Structures are given as structure tokens and as C-alpha cells.
Amino acid sequence: MSKKIKIGDNVIVRTGKDKGKTGEIFEIDRKNFKVKVRGINIVKKHRKPSQDQPGGIEQIETYLNISNVGIIDPKDKKVTRVRYKIEKKKKIRIASRSGEEIKG
């Protein structure tokens, strides 16, 4: 599954505290099978003040396991699997659910 997800894909969270929420992937850690999704899995981080930056409480997105997210079908906005189609020596990602091309 890790090779089928790319940065910029719209995904839905399948499990955890943010189950059912959708967002866009902005970072992928392929070695550990983790992704960061914009606006999902937000935690508060306490920062100590330094010379160039004041301290305070920041809200940051943390990693989710790649198996806990699913790609959204562009046609009906539900979770789908990904398959591939080769056209003119180019590999295209296709949503299994509707047959629509996944942009990204």
C-alpha cells in the first residue's frame, strides 16, 4: 500500500480518534510506513523559549500508520483501492471502485 499513496492525495482516516475525517497527505515516511495528514492527529507540543523564538504551546500534526488511511475515490468520495493502467508507456493510478483516474 505504501507505494500507491503519494503526497497530495486526499485520504480518509479509518481508525483512531480522528476516524472518518479527511485530509491531504503532506509527508510520507516510507521506511516506517507512516504518513502525515493535514489537520489530522493533532497534538500539543510544549516549546521552551530560546533567543530567537518565544516559548509556548504549539499544535502539530503527528504521523499515522499508512494502513489506517484510505484513498478517497474522486467520483463518490468513499474509500477505494488503487490499481494501475498503462497507457502510452505511462503508469496511471485508477480507483478500483469507480474506474476514475486518481490525480496526484
Summary of the structure (lengths in Angstrom):
residues: 104
radius of gyration: 16.7
end to end distance: 15.6
largest distance: 56.0
contacts: 259
relative contact order: 0.21
helix: 3%
strand: 47%
